[in-house]
């Protein structure tokens, strides 16, 4: 089965957001996105015009960084319409990102 997906818009929006964070706070961007500071600083200098040129890339440029157990817990809670559990799982994701940034660890 040959199915084509077009992630070009998602890639572009992600890169724009990432670039904006990199411009404001390169150290934060490096920690959150898991890239070396040198690459983050390069991204901060890329123009929107050149980011848009990347829309020719249809494959996803980014993968979920959260562990599979987190996704399992989230998707089951969503499927079962357990709003409180969804809130708890989302809070955990936010804490994990904060820990990565503040503690210097990797997700």
Secondary structure as the mmCIF struct_conf table of DSSP 4:
data_model
#
loop_
_struct_conf.conf_type_id
_struct_conf.id
_struct_conf.beg_label_comp_id
_struct_conf.beg_label_asym_id
_struct_conf.beg_label_seq_id
_struct_conf.end_label_comp_id
_struct_conf.end_label_asym_id
_struct_conf.end_label_seq_id
HELX_RH_AL_P HELX_RH_AL_P1 UNK A 8 UNK A 24
HELX_RH_AL_P HELX_RH_AL_P2 UNK A 26 UNK A 33
TURN_TY1_P TURN_TY1_P1 UNK A 34 UNK A 34
HELX_RH_AL_P HELX_RH_AL_P3 UNK A 37 UNK A 44
TURN_TY1_P TURN_TY1_P2 UNK A 45 UNK A 45
HELX_RH_AL_P HELX_RH_AL_P4 UNK A 48 UNK A 52
HELX_RH_3T_P HELX_RH_3T_P1 UNK A 53 UNK A 56
BEND BEND1 UNK A 59 UNK A 59
BEND BEND2 UNK A 61 UNK A 61
BEND BEND3 UNK A 66 UNK A 66
HELX_RH_AL_P HELX_RH_AL_P5 UNK A 68 UNK A 79
TURN_TY1_P TURN_TY1_P3 UNK A 80 UNK A 81
HELX_RH_AL_P HELX_RH_AL_P6 UNK A 83 UNK A 103
#
